[in-house]
């Protein structure tokens, strides 16, 4: 059934947005399997044992319910808010749920990392068994910080639910976390400072789920990914056979195209299948084949501008002011433009942009 009584307005807004664009499958994010949960607040302190059991089962079976009703995202200052669905993190979540590899670019602070960390919470404590997810980042501290986000989202689940899914034997270290009841592990990997270390890092990532954050800034990402993929493929095939989640998910901000890490990421974007609204209407059984036929690397490229996410020119101008009118940085962080110049380049960014417009590509 479809729950139109949800208190999470952002999910209703996204349903309306897809309907506006003529998408027939426009209410999937409002799915509810157990109609007895309509109007039931998972965070209520007055739930019956039967309601708690129903919520737990719904979380296991319905990722959209978990996002919409159960998850709370920590805010600066100690508060917590519902998961805010937008076009970007909705496309990401759709790919997560249907095991489609993705590369996502969104303006800063629009929820791409939070979306992946939230998915990790669901996989680890509800959606999988006997699995391991690997977190990569441009720096080891970044991977550790993302694991902290996973922990903070997990710890904001209803206390009764948290008690149900965790164990005293769970490991909760900076570099790894485990769920003993489901035999799942999340590991934060260090960065690579040499080719040998990058090769070792890639070979050590034999997992069915990989999250590479700020990939365009990740030193030696070509070596890491090319070594990682064969082992991941085997793990993904095993997960697919056992109906468990799998996939490689990349999030990044554009980086300077003079840098090898950015060149690798940009090339992967060019080979990827661009995510469009029409993909929501493709039968799930055909989605993987559609991506394969429309990409050169079996990845989907998700990208939305600040306008497409419902933000205004006033928002952009305000962000630019706070960035001390650093237009070059704003182009990258807010407008998702890939810079062509380096700090020591004899040409300005504007000159290189002009040259780029007149380049003719030949086979």
C-alpha positions in Angstrom: 0.0 0.0 0.0 0.9 3.7 -0.3 1.2 5.7 3.0 0.0 9.2 2.2 -0.4 10.0 5.9 3.3 10.1 6.6 4.6 13.0 8.5 7.7 13.2 6.4 6.6 15.9 3.9 9.8 15.5 1.8 8.7 12.0 0.6 5.3 13.3 -0.4 7.0 16.2 -2.2 9.2 13.8 -4.2 6.1 11.7 -5.1 4.4 14.8 -6.4 7.6 15.8 -8.3 7.8 12.5 -10.2 4.1 12.6 -11.0 4.6 16.1 -12.4 7.2 14.8 -14.7 4.9 12.0 -16.0 6.6 9.1 -14.1 4.1 6.3 -13.6 6.1 4.7 -10.8 5.9 7.8 -8.7 5.0 6.6 -5.2 7.6 3.9 -4.5 9.1 6.0 -1.7 5.7 5.9 0.1 5.5 2.1 0.2 4.2 0.4 3.3 3.8 -3.3 3.5 1.9 -3.5 6.8 -1.1 -1.2 6.8 -1.5 -1.4 10.5 1.6 0.9 10.8 -0.2 3.8 9.2 0.0 6.7 11.7 2.3 4.8 14.1 5.3 6.7 15.3 8.3 4.3 15.7 9.8 6.8 18.2 6.7 6.7 20.5 7.3 5.6 24.1 3.8 4.0 24.2 4.2 1.3 21.5 2.8 -2.2 22.1 4.9 -5.3 21.7 3.0 -6.1 18.6 3.7 -2.7 17.1 7.4 -3.0 17.9 7.5 -6.4 16.2 5.7 -5.0 13.1 8.1 -2.0 12.8 11.1 -4.3 13.1 9.8 -6.5 10.3 8.9 -3.5 8.1 12.4 -2.2 8.5 13.9 -5.5 7.3 11.6 -5.7 4.3 11.1 -2.0 3.4 14.1 0.3 3.0 11.8 3.3 2.1 9.9 2.9 5.4 13.2 2.8 7.3 14.3 6.1 5.6 10.9 7.8 5.8 9.7 6.9 9.3 12.5 5.5 11.5 15.8 7.3 10.6 16.8 10.5 12.4 19.7 12.6 11.2 21.8 14.4 13.8 21.9 18.2 13.5 24.6 20.6 14.8 23.7 21.6 18.3 22.3 18.3 19.4 19.0 18.1 17.6 17.8 15.4 15.2 15.6 15.6 12.1 13.8 13.2 9.7 15.6 12.1 6.6 15.0 14.7 4.0 14.4 13.2 0.6 15.5 15.2 -2.5 16.0 14.3 -6.2 19.7 13.5 -5.6 19.5 11.2 -2.5 16.3 9.6 -3.9 18.2 8.5 -7.0 21.1 7.3 -4.9 18.8 5.3 -2.6 17.0 3.8 -5.6 20.4 2.6 -7.0 21.4 1.3 -3.5 18.3 -0.7 -3.1 18.5 -2.3 -6.6 22.2 -3.0 -6.5 23.2 -0.5 -9.2 26.7 0.9 -9.1 26.6 4.7 -8.9 28.7 7.9 -9.1 27.1 10.9 -7.5 27.8 14.6 -7.6 25.6 17.0 -5.6 26.3 20.5 -4.4 28.0 20.5 -1.0 25.8 19.7 2.1 22.9 18.3 0.1 23.0 14.9 1.7 25.0 12.5 -0.6 27.3 11.2 2.2 24.5 11.1 4.7 22.4 9.0 2.2 25.2 6.4 1.9 25.9 6.3 5.6 22.1 5.8 6.3 22.1 2.9 3.8 25.0 1.4 5.6 23.1 1.4 8.8 20.2 -0.4 7.1 22.4 -3.0 5.4 24.4 -3.7 8.6 21.5 -4.0 11.1 18.5 -5.0 8.9 19.1 -5.8 5.3 22.0 -8.3 5.1 23.8 -11.1 6.8 27.4 -12.2 6.7 28.5 -9.1 4.8 31.3 -6.6 4.9 31.3 -3.0 3.6 34.5 -1.1 2.9 34.7 2.7 3.3 37.4 4.5 1.2 38.2 8.2 1.2 40.9 10.6 0.1 42.3 10.4 3.6 42.0 7.8 6.4 40.5 10.4 8.7 37.6 10.9 6.1 36.7 7.2 6.3 36.8 7.3 10.0 34.6 10.4 10.1 32.1 8.6 7.8 32.0 5.7 10.2 31.2 8.2 13.0 28.3 9.3 10.9 27.1 5.7 10.7 27.3 5.4 14.4 25.5 8.7 15.1 22.6 7.7 12.8 22.4 4.3 14.3 22.3 5.6 17.8 19.4 7.9 17.0 17.1 4.9 16.2 14.3 4.3 18.7 16.0 3.0 21.9 13.8 -0.1 21.9 14.9 -0.9 18.3 18.5 -0.2 19.0 18.4 -2.7 21.9 16.9 -5.3 19.5 19.5 -5.0 16.8 22.7 -4.5 18.8 24.7 -6.7 21.1 27.3 -6.2 23.9 29.7 -8.1 21.7 29.5 -5.7 18.8 32.8 -4.0 18.0 32.6 -0.2 17.8 36.1 0.9 17.0 37.1 4.0 15.0 38.2 1.9 12.0 35.5 -0.8 12.1 32.1 -1.7 13.4 30.3 -5.0 13.6 26.8 -6.4 14.1 27.2 -9.7 15.8 23.5 -10.7 15.5 23.8 -10.5 11.6 27.6 -11.1 11.3 28.1 -7.9 9.4 31.2 -5.6 9.4 32.0 -2.1 8.2 35.7 -1.3 7.7 37.3 2.2 7.2 40.4 1.8 5.0 43.5 4.0 5.2 44.7 6.1 2.2 47.5 5.0 0.0 50.8 7.0 -0.3 52.6 4.6 -2.7 51.6 2.5 -5.6 52.4 -0.6 -3.6 50.2 0.6 -0.8 47.4 1.3 -3.3 47.7 -2.2 -4.7 47.6 -3.7 -1.2 44.6 -1.5 -0.3 42.6 -2.6 -3.4 43.4 -6.3 -2.7 42.3 -5.9 0.9 38.8 -4.7 -0.2 37.2 -8.1 -1.0 33.7 -7.0 -0.1 30.3 -6.8 -1.8 29.7 -3.2 -0.8 32.2 -0.4 -1.4 31.8 3.3 -0.6 34.4 5.6 -2.1 33.9 9.2 -0.8 35.6 12.2 -2.5 36.9 9.8 -5.2 38.2 12.5 -7.4 40.6 13.5 -4.7 41.7 9.9 -3.8 45.4 9.4 -4.5 46.1 6.4 -6.8 42.4 5.7 -7.2 43.0 4.0 -10.6 45.3 1.4 -9.0 42.9 0.9 -6.0 39.8 0.5 -8.2 41.4 -1.7 -10.8 42.7 -4.1 -8.2 39.5 -4.0 -6.1 37.0 -4.7 -8.9 37.9 -8.4 -9.6 37.6 -9.4 -5.9 34.4 -7.3 -5.5 32.9 -9.0 -8.5 33.1 -12.4 -6.9 31.7 -11.1 -3.6 28.9 -9.3 -5.5 28.0 -12.5 -7.4 27.7 -14.4 -4.1 25.6 -11.6 -2.6 23.3 -11.6 -5.6 22.8 -15.3 -5.4 21.9 -14.9 -1.7 19.6 -11.9 -2.3 21.9 -9.6 -0.3 22.9 -6.0 -1.1 26.0 -5.3 -3.3 27.4 -2.5 -5.3 30.2 0.1 -5.6 29.1 3.6 -4.8 31.2 6.7 -5.4 30.5 10.2 -4.2 32.6 13.2 -5.0 33.1 16.8 -5.6 34.7 17.8 -8.9 38.5 18.2 -8.7 41.1 19.8 -10.9 41.4 17.9 -14.2 45.2 18.4 -14.2 45.3 15.9 -11.3 45.4 12.1 -12.1 42.7 11.2 -9.5 40.3 13.7 -11.1 41.1 12.4 -14.6 40.2 8.9 -13.5 36.9 10.0 -11.9 35.9 12.2 -14.8 36.6 9.4 -17.3 34.4 7.0 -15.3 31.6 9.7 -15.3 31.8 9.9 -19.1 31.4 6.2 -19.5 28.6 5.9 -17.0 24.9 5.8 -17.8 23.2 9.2 -16.9 20.4 8.8 -14.3 17.1 10.1 -15.6 13.6 10.1 -14.2 12.5 7.6 -16.8 14.7 4.9 -15.1 12.1 4.8 -12.3 9.6 3.3 -14.9 12.0 0.6 -16.1 10.9 -2.8 -14.6 13.4 -3.8 -11.8 14.2 -7.0 -13.6 15.4 -5.0 -16.6 17.2 -2.2 -14.8 20.6 -3.9 -14.5 20.6 -4.8 -18.2 19.5 -1.2 -19.1 22.5 0.2 -17.3 24.8 -2.3 -18.9 23.6 -1.4 -22.4 23.8 2.3 -21.8 27.2 2.6 -20.1 30.7 1.5 -20.7 31.4 0.6 -17.1 28.1 -0.5 -15.5 27.8 2.7 -13.4 25.0 5.2 -13.2 26.0 8.9 -13.1 23.7 10.8 -10.7 24.0 14.6 -10.7 21.6 17.4 -9.9 22.2 21.2 -9.8 21.2 23.3 -6.8 18.2 24.6 -8.8 17.1 21.1 -9.5 17.3 20.3 -5.8 14.9 23.2 -5.1 17.5 25.7 -3.9 17.4 29.3 -5.0 19.8 31.9 -6.6 19.6 33.6 -3.2 20.9 30.4 -1.6 23.8 30.3 -4.0 24.6 34.0 -3.5 24.5 33.5 0.3 26.9 30.5 0.0 29.2 32.5 -2.2 29.4 35.4 0.2 30.2 32.9 3.0 33.0 31.6 0.8 34.5 35.1 0.6 33.3 35.3 -3.1 35.8 32.6 -4.1 34.2 31.9 -7.5 36.6 29.2 -8.5 35.8 27.2 -5.4 32.1 27.9 -5.7 32.1 26.6 -9.3 33.5 23.3 -8.0 31.6 23.0 -4.7 28.3 24.4 -5.7 28.0 24.4 -9.5 29.8 21.0 -10.0 32.2 22.4 -12.6 35.4 20.5 -13.2 38.3 23.0 -13.1 40.9 22.8 -15.9 43.7 24.8 -14.3 46.2 24.1 -11.6 47.7 26.5 -9.1 50.9 26.7 -11.0 49.3 26.9 -14.5 50.4 29.8 -16.7 46.8 30.0 -17.9 43.7 31.2 -16.0 40.6 29.1 -15.4 38.7 31.4 -17.8 41.3 31.0 -20.5 41.3 27.2 -20.2 37.5 27.2 -20.3 37.6 29.1 -23.6 40.1 26.7 -25.1 37.9 23.7 -24.0 34.9 25.1 -25.9 36.9 25.0 -29.2 38.3 21.6 -28.8 37.2 19.1 -31.5 37.3 15.5 -30.4 38.2 12.9 -33.1 38.1 9.1 -33.1 
